[in-house]
C-alpha cells in the first residue's frame, strides 16, 4: 500500500500547483520514524482543504482529500492511541481517482498503480 501511495504521489505531483504537502507526505512515507507526526500533517492538509472548499477550488480540494486519507493511513499504521476511522485506507483509491479526474489524467494511470501485476 505504501509503495502505491508513493507512486500516486509521483503521478500527481508534476500536475499540482501546490506540491508542498504532497512532497511532505512522500518524505514521511520513506521515514517510518516520522509517521507519528502524520496527525500534524493531516491537520495542515485539513486546513488547506477547508480553504479550498471555501473558495470553490475543486481541483485543490480533490488533491487535499487524497492527501488527508494518506496522512490518516500513515498515522493509523503507527498503532498509536486515537487512530482515525479503520476504513481510512479504503478511501485512498476513490480519492486518487478524483484527483486524476480533476487533473485530466486517465483513470487507468491510477488503476495501473494500484492493480497487482498478473
Backbone as CSV, one residue per row, in Angstrom:
resi,resn,N_x,N_y,N_z,CA_x,CA_y,CA_z,C_x,C_y,C_z
1,UNK,0.827,-1.194,0.000,0.000,0.000,0.000,0.872,1.258,0.000
2,UNK,1.939,1.272,0.799,2.778,2.465,0.868,3.486,2.734,-0.463
3,UNK,3.899,1.671,-1.119,4.525,1.819,-2.436,3.526,2.420,-3.421
4,UNK,2.282,1.972,-3.346,1.237,2.512,-4.217,0.991,3.994,-3.932
5,UNK,0.950,4.367,-2.670,0.748,5.773,-2.315,1.900,6.608,-2.872
6,UNK,3.128,6.113,-2.702,4.288,6.831,-3.237,4.163,7.006,-4.751
7,UNK,3.764,5.949,-5.426,3.622,6.015,-6.886,2.527,6.999,-7.288
8,UNK,1.440,7.043,-6.535,0.373,8.003,-6.820,0.861,9.433,-6.596
9,UNK,1.623,9.636,-5.534,2.188,10.962,-5.272,3.079,11.381,-6.441
10,UNK,3.900,10.456,-6.919,4.787,10.762,-8.054,3.984,11.057,-9.321
11,UNK,2.862,10.389,-9.494,2.000,10.645,-10.638,1.392,12.043,-10.560
12,UNK,0.900,12.415,-9.392,0.153,13.663,-9.252,1.024,14.908,-9.120
13,UNK,2.147,14.800,-8.439,2.942,15.980,-8.089,3.263,16.898,-9.261
14,UNK,3.720,16.381,-10.406,4.050,17.311,-11.504,2.849,18.102,-12.027
15,UNK,1.646,17.640,-11.746,0.436,18.276,-12.275,-0.246,19.209,-11.270
16,UNK,0.262,19.249,-10.051,-0.365,20.050,-8.995,0.396,21.355,-8.784
17,UNK,-0.343,22.442,-8.622,0.320,23.724,-8.381,0.856,23.808,-6.956
18,UNK,0.182,23.198,-6.003,0.644,23.175,-4.613,1.222,21.789,-4.331
19,UNK,2.531,21.716,-4.301,3.221,20.439,-4.116,3.685,20.224,-2.679
20,UNK,3.594,21.227,-1.844,4.218,21.219,-0.521,3.803,20.030,0.337
21,UNK,2.516,19.835,0.555,2.108,18.739,1.440,2.211,17.388,0.745
22,UNK,2.093,17.344,-0.575,2.337,16.090,-1.301,3.782,15.636,-1.075
23,UNK,4.702,16.585,-1.193,6.112,16.261,-1.004,6.411,15.874,0.443
24,UNK,5.806,16.578,1.385,5.988,16.205,2.803,5.478,14.793,3.048
25,UNK,4.335,14.474,2.477,3.758,13.150,2.619,4.698,12.096,2.038
26,UNK,5.243,12.361,0.858,6.179,11.427,0.241,7.406,11.190,1.094
27,UNK,7.959,12.257,1.665,9.127,12.099,2.544,8.766,11.334,3.812
28,UNK,7.584,11.594,4.339,7.157,10.935,5.570,7.006,9.428,5.359
29,UNK,6.479,9.024,4.231,6.302,7.602,3.950,7.653,6.887,4.000
30,UNK,8.681,7.544,3.506,10.013,6.944,3.462,10.692,6.870,4.823
31,UNK,10.186,7.606,5.806,10.808,7.677,7.133,9.824,7.200,8.199
32,UNK,9.866,5.901,8.458,8.913,5.309,9.406,8.897,6.015,10.761
33,UNK,10.032,6.518,11.192,10.102,7.228,12.468,9.294,8.506,12.495
34,UNK,8.962,9.028,11.319,8.185,10.274,11.259,6.678,10.025,11.247
35,UNK,6.267,8.785,11.113,4.839,8.501,10.978,3.978,9.036,12.117
36,UNK,4.462,9.048,13.372,3.608,9.634,14.417,3.268,11.106,14.155
37,UNK,4.070,11.776,13.338,3.796,13.178,13.011,2.739,13.312,11.911
38,UNK,2.233,12.184,11.431,1.227,12.221,10.368,-0.046,12.923,10.828
39,UNK,-0.333,12.895,12.117,-1.514,13.613,12.627,-1.340,15.120,12.410
40,UNK,-0.138,15.627,12.673,0.122,17.053,12.438,0.045,17.377,10.954
41,UNK,0.581,16.499,10.126,0.498,16.704,8.685,-0.964,16.717,8.245
42,UNK,-1.759,15.781,8.761,-3.186,15.778,8.436,-3.814,17.126,8.789
43,UNK,-3.502,17.653,9.969,-4.086,18.939,10.381,-3.711,20.054,9.409
44,UNK,-2.456,20.052,8.945,-2.026,21.063,7.971,-2.797,20.911,6.660
45,UNK,-2.943,19.666,6.211,-3.672,19.407,4.965,-5.139,19.792,5.125
46,UNK,-5.716,19.452,6.269,-7.132,19.747,6.506,-7.401,21.244,6.413
47,UNK,-6.481,22.044,6.940,-6.640,23.500,6.862,-6.663,23.941,5.393
48,UNK,-5.823,23.329,4.564,-5.825,23.643,3.130,-7.134,23.202,2.472
49,UNK,-7.628,22.024,2.883,-8.881,21.518,2.311,-10.019,22.495,2.585
50,UNK,-10.112,22.952,3.803,-11.196,23.866,4.173,-11.100,25.178,3.403
51,UNK,-9.888,25.685,3.208,-9.715,26.918,2.423,-10.116,26.684,0.966
52,UNK,-9.729,25.531,0.411,-10.084,25.209,-0.976,-11.600,25.101,-1.131
53,UNK,-12.265,24.480,-0.140,-13.725,24.368,-0.173,-14.363,25.750,-0.176
54,UNK,-13.875,26.634,0.689,-14.456,27.976,0.803,-14.304,28.783,-0.487
55,UNK,-13.202,28.586,-1.194,-13.012,29.359,-2.429,-13.532,28.624,-3.664
56,UNK,-14.092,27.421,-3.476,-14.664,26.667,-4.579,-13.638,26.071,-5.522
57,UNK,-12.445,25.793,-5.016,-11.360,25.230,-5.821,-11.433,23.703,-5.753
58,UNK,-12.206,23.109,-6.667,-12.459,21.677,-6.636,-11.206,20.850,-6.932
59,UNK,-10.317,21.384,-7.734,-9.076,20.676,-8.028,-8.201,20.544,-6.802
60,UNK,-7.993,21.650,-6.103,-7.194,21.618,-4.874,-7.885,20.771,-3.815
61,UNK,-9.190,20.894,-3.719,-9.951,20.115,-2.745,-9.756,18.614,-2.982
62,UNK,-9.827,18.176,-4.229,-9.630,16.758,-4.544,-8.223,16.310,-4.135
63,UNK,-7.227,17.133,-4.447,-5.852,16.802,-4.076,-5.714,16.659,-2.564
64,UNK,-6.246,17.617,-1.838,-6.082,17.598,-0.381,-6.863,16.458,0.264
65,UNK,-8.012,16.100,-0.283,-8.752,14.960,0.270,-7.945,13.666,0.099
66,UNK,-7.275,13.523,-1.033,-6.371,12.385,-1.232,-5.245,12.430,-0.194
67,UNK,-4.633,13.572,-0.038,-3.543,13.714,0.929,-4.022,13.402,2.345
68,UNK,-5.214,13.874,2.686,-5.751,13.633,4.033,-5.829,12.139,4.346
69,UNK,-6.396,11.359,3.434,-6.553,9.933,3.741,-5.206,9.228,3.786
70,UNK,-4.258,9.702,3.013,-2.919,9.107,3.070,-2.260,9.406,4.417
71,UNK,-2.376,10.644,4.884,-1.799,11.008,6.185,-2.488,10.236,7.314
72,UNK,-3.806,10.119,7.249,-4.536,9.354,8.262,-4.098,7.895,8.258
73,UNK,-3.918,7.333,7.085,-3.483,5.934,6.973,-2.113,5.752,7.601
74,UNK,-1.204,6.664,7.313,0.132,6.576,7.918,0.039,6.620,9.433
75,UNK,-0.768,7.540,9.949,-0.908,7.628,11.401,-1.466,6.324,11.964
76,UNK,-2.469,5.775,11.333,-3.066,4.530,11.824,-2.062,3.383,11.827
77,UNK,-1.112,3.387,10.912,-0.104,2.323,10.868,0.838,2.356,12.069
78,UNK,0.857,3.468,12.793,1.715,3.560,13.981,1.137,2.792,15.168
79,UNK,-0.162,2.495,15.091,-0.861,1.814,16.194,-0.880,2.657,17.473
80,UNK,-0.741,3.958,17.347,-0.810,4.866,18.490,-2.262,5.069,18.898
81,UNK,-2.485,5.605,20.103,-3.859,5.867,20.549,-4.572,6.862,19.634
82,UNK,-5.861,6.812,19.693,-6.744,7.722,18.955,-6.539,7.629,17.449
83,UNK,-6.643,6.429,16.896,-6.494,6.307,15.440,-7.685,6.928,14.721
84,UNK,-7.482,7.155,13.444,-8.585,7.599,12.593,-9.466,6.382,12.292
85,UNK,-10.588,6.604,11.643,-11.513,5.515,11.329,-10.789,4.373,10.630
86,UNK,-11.163,3.144,10.948,-10.470,1.997,10.343,-10.679,1.863,8.838
87,UNK,-11.699,2.524,8.290,-11.918,2.424,6.842,-11.090,3.443,6.050
88,UNK,-10.274,4.211,6.723,-9.494,5.261,6.070,-8.735,4.793,4.833
89,UNK,-7.990,3.684,4.876,-7.231,3.298,3.675,-8.112,2.994,2.468
90,UNK,-9.353,2.619,2.724,-10.248,2.304,1.610,-10.645,3.534,0.800
91,UNK,-10.373,4.716,1.318,-10.695,5.952,0.614,-9.552,6.422,-0.284
92,UNK,-8.391,5.787,-0.189,-7.252,6.223,-0.994,-7.557,6.114,-2.488
93,UNK,-8.061,4.969,-2.922,-8.304,4.766,-4.354,-9.393,5.697,-4.886
94,UNK,-10.568,5.779,-4.271,-11.569,6.711,-4.817,-11.064,8.154,-4.839
95,UNK,-10.322,8.555,-3.815,-9.812,9.921,-3.796,-8.729,10.118,-4.858
96,UNK,-7.905,9.092,-5.080,-6.892,9.169,-6.141,-7.564,9.297,-7.509
97,UNK,-8.636,8.572,-7.714,-9.375,8.682,-8.974,-9.973,10.087,-9.127
98,UNK,-10.403,10.669,-8.023,-10.916,12.045,-8.055,-9.832,13.041,-8.442
99,UNK,-8.636,12.848,-7.918,-7.521,13.727,-8.284,-7.216,13.568,-9.773
100,UNK,-7.135,12.325,-10.222,-6.851,12.073,-11.639,-7.888,12.769,-12.522
101,UNK,-9.141,12.707,-12.131,-10.217,13.323,-12.918,-9.993,14.833,-13.039
102,UNK,-9.731,15.513,-11.913,-9.582,16.973,-11.981,-8.281,17.374,-12.665
103,UNK,-7.286,16.499,-12.640,-6.027,16.789,-13.335,-6.066,16.365,-14.799
104,UNK,-7.202,15.780,-15.196,-7.393,15.285,-16.567,-6.375,14.198,-16.931
105,UNK,-6.097,13.346,-15.944,-5.266,12.165,-16.173,-6.194,10.980,-16.396
106,UNK,-5.733,10.017,-17.104,-6.538,8.823,-17.331,-6.706,8.048,-16.026
107,UNK,-7.928,7.612,-15.725,-8.109,6.784,-14.536,-7.282,5.496,-14.621
108,UNK,-6.953,5.092,-15.821,-6.145,3.878,-15.994,-4.732,4.054,-15.431
109,UNK,-4.258,5.283,-15.353,-2.945,5.514,-14.738,-3.004,5.182,-13.252
110,UNK,-4.099,5.531,-12.604,-4.285,5.179,-11.188,-4.468,3.677,-11.051
111,UNK,-5.326,3.110,-11.875,-5.608,1.674,-11.808,-4.335,0.862,-12.021
112,UNK,-3.486,1.293,-12.943,-2.262,0.529,-13.197,-1.318,0.559,-11.999
113,UNK,-1.398,1.594,-11.193,-0.566,1.672,-9.996,-1.093,0.753,-8.903
114,UNK,-2.407,0.765,-8.719,-2.966,0.035,-7.582,-3.316,-1.424,-7.886
115,UNK,-3.300,-1.798,-9.158,-3.640,-3.175,-9.516,-2.405,-4.046,-9.410
116,UNK,-2.534,-5.171,-8.742,-1.383,-6.088,-8.661,-1.058,-6.654,-10.027
117,UNK,0.237,-6.849,-10.307,0.574,-7.445,-11.604,0.025,-8.866,-11.720
118,UNK,-0.369,-9.217,-12.927,-0.941,-10.548,-13.135,0.131,-11.566,-13.416
